[in-house]
Each structure stands twice: as structure tokens, then as C-alpha cells.
Amino acid sequence: MKTILTTFAFVFFTFFSFAQNTDNALKSIPEFSFIKMQSEGIFNSKDIKKGKQTLIVLFSPTCIHCKLALNHFNNNYDEHLKNVQIILVSEYEAKDVVPFLKENAPIFLNNKNVELLYDSNYEFAPIFQPTSIPTFYLFDKDKNFVAKKMGSVEANQLFNLIK
């Protein structure tokens, strides 16, 4: 009987946890604050430009899928992304990220539409709840959640949602 109750409790709480952790739980851009990599200071959610779609990307310079996705975004920037505010967030410091971008996605360096941010306190995961790297979060011009895509293959689907 004890095993049955334990199994029931585990299944119930697991289901409840998954039900709470859905993409629909993210209704708009949550509050966040990360260190700028290409200039001094902090960038937070209040600094996001109004009237533009926003793409927030969690990536790592050690991730092959991040390399593929960001390279593809680099190559399609003018056609699909030039009117989107892009926020690239990594748990790696600029000394690791900048050479990675220089080699794989140079269009994102020193670009007025791109913020390159360092998550020094590992706060991205509890706020956005990604399940893999890279993860892409697209928000509309009013900061409402549009889509969450993961990996280098799903990232391509964002082009259809960008206006």
C-alpha cells in the first residue's frame, strides 16, 4: 500500500510540475537584469525597445547547436532579423563569447539591434526555464510571448513568425 501511495504521489506531483512549466506560463517578457558584454553597465527588461519584436537567445560558445543556429541567423540577418531586437545571453564571459561570435556570427557584434549579455549569477534558467541550449524566445512588439524554440533545427521556424 505504501508503494502505491508513493507512486501515486510521484505521478501526481510530476504531472502538476509539468503542467505548471509550459510555454504558456511565459505570457510576456519577464523581469531580468544581466551584465552588458560590449559596454559598461547592466541591461534589464526595462531597456527593451518598444515597438519591435524581441528575440531573446540563451546560448553557449561551447555548443555546436548554438554555433549552427547563430551562424544561420547571421546569414539570414538582413532578410529576417534586421528589424528585430536581439538579446543574446550566455553564462560565459565576453572573453569566450566574443571570439565565438566573431567566427560564427559576426553580424551580432557591435550591432545597434543586438545586446550581448553575461548571466554571471545563473539567473536566466530560473526566470525563463529553458530545457536545452540554445533556446530562443520570441516576443511581439508589445512584449507578449509569441514562441519558444529549442535547438538549431527549431530555430529556423522563427523566421515564419517574425514580421
Kinemage of the C-alpha trace (Angstrom):
@kinemage 1
@onewidth
@group {chain A} dominant
@subgroup {mainchain}
@vectorlist {calphas} color= white
{ca met a 1} P 0.000 0.000 0.000
{ca lys a 2} L 2.866 2.339 0.834
{ca thr a 3} L 4.372 1.773 -2.623
{ca ile a 4} L 1.071 2.519 -4.325
{ca leu a 5} L 0.642 5.774 -2.396
{ca thr a 6} L 4.249 6.782 -3.100
{ca thr a 7} L 3.821 6.046 -6.810
{ca phe a 8} L 0.540 7.960 -6.922
{ca ala a 9} L 2.102 10.955 -5.156
{ca phe a 10} L 5.101 10.915 -7.508
{ca val a 11} L 2.912 10.750 -10.630
{ca phe a 12} L 0.580 13.474 -9.315
{ca phe a 13} L 3.382 15.910 -8.444
{ca thr a 14} L 5.299 15.165 -11.638
{ca phe a 15} L 2.196 15.863 -13.718
{ca phe a 16} L 1.485 19.031 -11.733
{ca ser a 17} L 5.069 20.231 -12.210
{ca phe a 18} L 4.935 19.704 -15.978
{ca ala a 19} L 1.538 21.386 -16.161
{ca gln a 20} L 2.995 24.454 -14.476
{ca asn a 21} L 6.123 24.548 -16.655
{ca thr a 22} L 4.631 25.135 -20.087
{ca asp a 23} L 5.397 27.752 -22.690
{ca asn a 24} L 2.025 29.308 -21.910
{ca ala a 25} L 3.312 30.140 -18.427
{ca leu a 26} L 5.506 32.779 -20.087
{ca lys a 27} L 2.956 35.424 -21.098
{ca ser a 28} L 5.313 38.361 -21.611
{ca ile a 29} L 8.944 39.332 -21.207
{ca pro a 30} L 9.800 38.628 -17.570
{ca glu a 31} L 11.884 40.988 -15.477
{ca phe a 32} L 15.609 40.325 -15.761
{ca ser a 33} L 18.938 42.056 -15.340
{ca phe a 34} L 22.269 40.964 -16.888
{ca ile a 35} L 25.721 42.473 -17.419
{ca lys a 36} L 26.445 44.082 -20.789
{ca met a 37} L 29.412 42.499 -22.588
{ca gln a 38} L 30.133 45.159 -25.210
{ca ser a 39} L 29.836 48.200 -22.952
{ca glu a 40} L 29.666 49.098 -19.283
{ca gly a 41} L 26.638 48.563 -17.138
{ca ile a 42} L 23.562 46.455 -16.744
{ca phe a 43} L 20.823 45.727 -19.266
{ca asn a 44} L 17.429 44.874 -17.852
{ca ser a 45} L 13.980 44.123 -19.200
{ca lys a 46} L 13.004 47.809 -18.899
{ca asp a 47} L 15.683 48.646 -21.504
{ca ile a 48} L 13.929 46.660 -24.231
{ca lys a 49} L 12.875 48.904 -27.096
{ca lys a 50} L 9.161 49.376 -27.618
{ca gly a 51} L 7.555 48.777 -30.987
{ca lys a 52} L 9.936 45.987 -32.101
{ca gln a 53} L 9.743 42.255 -31.879
{ca thr a 54} L 12.297 40.923 -29.410
{ca leu a 55} L 14.252 37.691 -29.711
{ca ile a 56} L 15.961 36.522 -26.519
{ca val a 57} L 18.517 33.768 -27.045
{ca leu a 58} L 20.248 31.597 -24.464
{ca phe a 59} L 23.433 30.193 -25.964
{ca ser a 60} L 26.862 28.844 -25.121
{ca pro a 61} L 30.098 29.248 -27.094
{ca thr a 62} L 30.817 25.558 -26.438
{ca cys a 63} L 27.580 24.318 -28.021
{ca ile a 64} L 27.577 23.001 -31.616
{ca his a 65} L 23.828 23.653 -31.990
{ca cys a 66} L 24.366 27.251 -30.863
{ca lys a 67} L 27.099 27.612 -33.467
{ca leu a 68} L 24.847 26.262 -36.230
{ca ala a 69} L 21.812 28.335 -35.248
{ca leu a 70} L 23.666 31.620 -34.751
{ca asn a 71} L 25.587 31.131 -37.985
{ca his a 72} L 22.283 30.567 -39.800
{ca phe a 73} L 20.812 33.678 -38.156
{ca asn a 74} L 23.925 35.614 -39.162
{ca asn a 75} L 23.482 34.548 -42.786
{ca asn a 76} L 19.784 35.469 -42.785
{ca tyr a 77} L 20.014 38.635 -40.712
{ca asp a 78} L 19.240 41.144 -43.488
{ca glu a 79} L 16.286 39.154 -44.777
{ca his a 80} L 14.631 38.215 -41.474
{ca leu a 81} L 16.187 39.808 -38.403
{ca lys a 82} L 17.263 43.368 -39.182
{ca asn a 83} L 14.087 44.820 -37.625
{ca val a 84} L 14.151 42.616 -34.513
{ca gln a 85} L 15.787 43.491 -31.216
{ca ile a 86} L 18.045 40.552 -30.399
{ca ile a 87} L 19.227 39.823 -26.893
{ca leu a 88} L 21.956 37.191 -26.704
{ca val a 89} L 22.528 35.814 -23.201
{ca ser a 90} L 25.328 33.488 -22.132
{ca glu a 91} L 26.707 32.184 -18.874
{ca tyr a 92} L 30.168 32.626 -20.405
{ca glu a 93} L 32.182 35.822 -20.169
{ca ala a 94} L 32.967 38.137 -23.078
{ca lys a 95} L 36.485 36.660 -23.412
{ca asp a 96} L 34.834 33.407 -24.543
{ca val a 97} L 31.738 34.763 -26.284
{ca val a 98} L 33.231 37.492 -28.479
{ca pro a 99} L 35.698 35.183 -30.324
{ca phe a 100} L 32.881 32.647 -30.792
{ca leu a 101} L 30.629 35.277 -32.363
{ca lys a 102} L 33.465 36.773 -34.393
{ca glu a 103} L 33.948 33.368 -36.028
{ca asn a 104} L 30.324 32.186 -36.296
{ca ala a 105} L 28.003 35.200 -36.231
{ca pro a 106} L 29.986 38.428 -36.644
{ca ile a 107} L 26.912 40.459 -37.611
{ca phe a 108} L 25.808 40.334 -33.956
{ca leu a 109} L 28.925 42.122 -32.685
{ca asn a 110} L 28.647 45.900 -32.283
{ca asn a 111} L 25.178 45.863 -33.835
{ca lys a 112} L 22.686 48.513 -32.639
{ca asn a 113} L 19.870 45.910 -32.657
{ca val a 114} L 21.792 43.385 -30.552
{ca glu a 115} L 22.546 43.287 -26.843
{ca leu a 116} L 25.187 40.800 -25.778
{ca leu a 117} L 24.670 39.911 -22.120
{ca tyr a 118} L 26.503 37.913 -19.453
{ca asp a 119} L 24.439 35.923 -16.942
{ca ser a 120} L 27.026 35.991 -14.162
{ca asn a 121} L 24.690 34.724 -11.443
{ca tyr a 122} L 22.968 31.970 -13.448
{ca glu a 123} L 19.599 33.721 -13.202
{ca phe a 124} L 18.371 33.038 -16.753
{ca ala a 125} L 17.291 29.457 -16.056
{ca pro a 126} L 15.012 30.173 -13.090
{ca ile a 127} L 13.434 33.117 -14.912
{ca phe a 128} L 12.933 31.664 -18.416
{ca gln a 129} L 13.050 27.921 -17.625
{ca pro a 130} L 14.909 26.646 -20.697
{ca thr a 131} L 15.303 22.902 -21.109
{ca ser a 132} L 18.148 22.978 -23.617
{ca ile a 133} L 20.715 25.204 -25.255
{ca pro a 134} L 20.182 27.076 -27.477
{ca thr a 135} L 16.707 28.279 -26.615
{ca phe a 136} L 15.011 31.124 -28.469
{ca tyr a 137} L 12.155 33.215 -27.067
{ca leu a 138} L 10.252 35.458 -29.459
{ca phe a 139} L 8.092 38.317 -28.175
{ca asp a 140} L 5.869 40.666 -30.172
{ca lys a 141} L 6.065 44.469 -30.372
{ca asp a 142} L 4.032 44.730 -27.153
{ca lys a 143} L 6.372 42.341 -25.293
{ca asn a 144} L 3.864 39.467 -25.377
{ca phe a 145} L 5.136 35.916 -25.715
{ca val a 146} L 4.941 34.507 -29.260
{ca ala a 147} L 7.052 31.328 -29.319
{ca lys a 148} L 9.800 29.303 -27.709
{ca lys a 149} L 12.061 27.230 -29.950
{ca met a 150} L 14.944 24.973 -28.975
{ca gly a 151} L 17.956 23.739 -30.883
{ca ser a 152} L 19.367 24.596 -34.270
{ca val a 153} L 16.562 22.945 -36.255
{ca glu a 154} L 13.615 24.561 -34.456
{ca ala a 155} L 15.311 27.969 -34.618
{ca asn a 156} L 14.579 28.132 -38.352
{ca gln a 157} L 10.851 28.099 -37.576
{ca leu a 158} L 11.189 31.569 -36.033
{ca phe a 159} L 11.631 33.144 -39.467
{ca asn a 160} L 7.956 32.360 -40.174
{ca leu a 161} L 6.889 34.219 -37.018
{ca ile a 162} L 8.976 37.347 -37.491
{ca lys a 163} L 7.115 40.222 -39.120
